[in-house]
């Protein structure tokens, strides 16, 4: 039998080695498929259990009201309960961190506000998260004007008298907020720096308890989003002074905007959006955003949100992400220019 040539033998050995290598690679791929962690649930399977919507403030405030309106309608649209859970503290940071630390599977979401994604991170160097990098934006539900109002015991019924009273009696009055580092705190401190008045800051764990004490006269001033403060103004329990809005409120046509008063820097609206943890799958993000927009398109839901004084938005995830970046940049400039701090 003729001896196989050296070249032919080498070719055969290389072919066998290549075949063996391919078998090894296939075996490794099969092993990795078995042992790798399960991929996030696809959108068609989401959700198959209740979804948490964490509100980073106490019950009764504007963010809580908007969250409950949207969660009530999202539950039947998603086919699973959307449970609102209040986690107050740290100017919204405590509740926001609940979502930062959660698995990015769409079952833990955050009700985002200007406080949690702009004001608090801008003023607090110890803020534990990056508002731009540590979340997955879903959609902005609504924007809302900010209303400055006072207890009837403060002897002022319009802006001119209010400003004169504060200048006449520095330190006599105080103002309540939903917490140190929130948008109400930052905007009120900006107002103080621009007008030269001095009123003490009394932080609470949410708008609800802050409003309770302001209505009772324990504190005298609040600068808060309209959904929480407007009902007390309509009932005559608080006196409106000025509004941060693009235009005067239809419910309060006699109350000027801060722009009209020459305080354009203070004339910024708040917002309420939905965020997920960083890395949330795009298909789940899209499904959530679509469900929110469907809810907002319903006349009954829109009417309930607009009745709080808010303006329905329902933008895309990309648009909301850009809005967060812009607001954060604005408040960082405000903190730097006015040399504001939590001390």
FIKETOR-466628 format. One record per residue (C-alpha): residue in three letters; x, y, z. Coordinates in steps of 0.02 Angstrom, whole numbers, plus 50000, padded with zeros to 5 digits. Layout:
BEGIN
AlaXYZ ...
***
This chain:
BEGIN
Unk500005000050000 Unk500755016749950 Unk501345028250091 Unk500335044350112 Unk501345059850068 Unk501895071650206 Unk500865086050130 Unk499285075450122 Unk499515069850303 Unk499735087750363 Unk498145092950273 Unk497175078650352 Unk497825082950526 Unk497335101250504 Unk495585096450447 Unk495365085050597 Unk495995098550715 Unk494815111250638 Unk493355099050656 Unk493805095650837 Unk493965114350871 Unk492245117550798 Unk491515103850908 Unk492335111651062 Unk491655128851018 Unk489895121850994 Unk490015112951161 Unk490595128751248 Unk489185138751170 Unk487905126051229 Unk488645126351405 Unk488595145451410 Unk486785145351352 Unk486345133851497 Unk487315143051632 Unk487105161351577 Unk485855172151675 Unk484135173351599 Unk483905188151482 Unk482685201751533 Unk480865197951497 Unk480295202651322 Unk478985216151307 Unk477635203851254 Unk477835194951421 Unk477905211051522 Unk477195213551649 Unk476715196951726 Unk476675203251906 Unk476315219751995 Unk477355235151952 Unk477985247152087 Unk477915265752053 Unk478995273952187 Unk478515291852232 Unk480025299752319 Unk478945310852430 Unk477605309052564 Unk475765306152517 Unk474705321452480 Unk475945331552376 Unk475855335752191 Unk476965321252136 Unk475905309052236 Unk474285315652158 Unk474925314151979 Unk475685296952012 Unk474035290052078 Unk473035297051933 Unk474175288851804 Unk474425272451902 Unk472545269951916 Unk472375269751727 Unk474005260551689 Unk473455245451791 Unk472085239751667 Unk473135245051516 Unk474605234251571 Unk473545220251642 Unk474415220651811 Unk474235231951965 Unk475335247451964 Unk475605250552149 Unk476105267952209 Unk477365267152351 Unk477925282752444 Unk479765283452496 Unk480125300852564 Unk481765308352623 Unk483325317152565 Unk482425329252450 Unk481845314352346 Unk483515305052348 Unk482895290752458 Unk481495286052339 Unk482565288752185 Unk483885276852253 Unk482565263252268 Unk482505263252079 Unk484375265552050 Unk484685249552151 Unk483255239652073 Unk483425226551936 Unk483145234551764 Unk481665223451723 Unk480275236451722 Unk479495231151887 Unk480195245651990 Unk479915263151921 Unk480125280651991 Unk479015295951982 Unk480335308651931 Unk480225327051974 Unk481325342251946 Unk481865339952127 Unk482505322252102 Unk483335324251931 Unk483915342451934 Unk483775353052092 Unk484335340752225 Unk485795333452124 Unk486335351152077 Unk486415357752255 Unk486925342152350 Unk488735336452322 Unk488345320452418 Unk486875315652309 Unk487085296852283 Unk486605295652100 Unk486895303951931 Unk485215310051864 Unk485785308551683 Unk486745291951688 Unk485865281351821 Unk484095280351751 Unk483145275251596 Unk481925289351550 Unk480195283251497 Unk479095298651474 Unk478645315351552 Unk476835314251610 Unk476485332551644 Unk477245349651677 Unk476545360951810 Unk476705379051863 Unk477415383252034 Unk476345394352145 Unk476965405352287 Unk475635407652420 Unk475535413552601 Unk474505410652757 Unk473105423552775 Unk473915429452936 Unk475345436952837 Unk474745454852800 Unk474905454552611 Unk473655451252472 Unk474755454952321 Unk476575454052270 Unk477025472152308 Unk476335471252485 Unk477135454252511 Unk478865460152459 Unk478705475852565 Unk478205465652718 Unk479665453652701 Unk480895467952681 Unk480145477152829 Unk480285462052944 Unk481795451352896 Unk481785434752989 Unk479995436253053 Unk479285423852928 Unk479765406452870 Unk479365395352722 Unk478985376852712 Unk479575364752577 Unk479435346352534 Unk481255344252587 Unk482985351952581 Unk483725352152407 Unk482065350752316 Unk481445362252178 Unk480395372552300 Unk481925375352411 Unk483055380052266 Unk481815391752184 Unk481385400252348 Unk483215402952387 Unk483455410152214 Unk481975421752245 Unk482775427352409 Unk484445430852328 Unk483645441152188 Unk482515451452301 Unk483635453252454 Unk482345446652577 Unk482665434552721 Unk481455420852771 Unk481975404852860 Unk481835387852776 Unk480835374052863 Unk481045357552769 Unk479745343652785 Unk479625325752722 Unk478475330052578 Unk477245343452520 Unk475805335852617 Unk476475339252792 Unk477245355852736 Unk475555361752672 Unk474685355952830 Unk475805367052937 Unk475695381852818 Unk473795381152817 Unk473855380153007 Unk475005395353016 Unk476485385953090 Unk477425391552934 Unk476865406452831 Unk477495404052652 Unk477515390052522 Unk478145389452344 Unk477495372952276 Unk476805364852118 Unk474985369252084 Unk474245351452101 Unk474585351552288 Unk474395369952333 Unk472995376152219 Unk471545367752312 Unk472015377152472 Unk472075393452375 Unk470355390152299 Unk469675386652474 Unk470365403052539 Unk471555394552659 Unk473085401852571 Unk473325418352477 Unk474145417452303 Unk475595429452271 Unk476445424652108 Unk476585409951987 Unk478055402251894 Unk477255398551726 Unk477295402951542 Unk475635411851566 Unk474425416851704 Unk473335402851772 Unk471545402351711 Unk470995398551889 Unk471955413751956 Unk471925427051819 Unk472385441051940 Unk474005432851997 Unk475545438351897 Unk476935427051834 Unk478705429551897 Unk479165434551720 Unk477955449151733 Unk478755453951899 Unk480485454551822 Unk481075438151898 Unk481295427451742 Unk482565416051828 Unk481235410351952 Unk479935407551816 Unk480215388751791 Unk478885375151792 Unk479035358351880 Unk478705341551796 Unk478215323651836 Unk478915309451732 Unk479295290951743 Unk481035283451754 Unk481665265751762 Unk483365259251820 Unk484855261151706 Unk484915247551573 Unk483035244151562 Unk482675235251396 Unk482125246651255 Unk480585236351215 Unk479945237351394 Unk480315256051398 Unk479335258251237 Unk477875248051303 Unk477785258351462 Unk477895274851368 Unk476525269251248 Unk475385264351393 Unk475645281151478 Unk475265290651317 Unk473705280051291 Unk473125284551466 Unk473495302951440 Unk472495303051278 Unk470925298151373 Unk469855313551408 Unk469465308251588 Unk471305305951634 Unk471815322051546 Unk470435331651634 Unk470965325151806 Unk472775330251777 Unk472305347251705 Unk471135350251852 Unk472675350251964 Unk473385364851864 Unk474615353851767 Unk474885353051579 Unk474885335651499 Unk476505331451405 Unk476755312851365 Unk478355314951264 Unk479565301551200 Unk480935293651304 Unk482265303051202 Unk481365319651227 Unk481205316651413 Unk483055312151425 Unk483515328551342 Unk482355338151458 Unk483205330451611 Unk484915335251545 Unk484345353051512 Unk483515355551683 Unk485015348351774 Unk486175360251681 Unk485065375151724 Unk485025371451910 Unk486885368251917 Unk487135385651844 Unk485915393051972 Unk486825384652117 Unk488505390652053 Unk487965408452013 Unk487005410952177 Unk488275400952281 Unk486885390352356 Unk487205375352470 Unk486275364252592 Unk487265371452740 
***
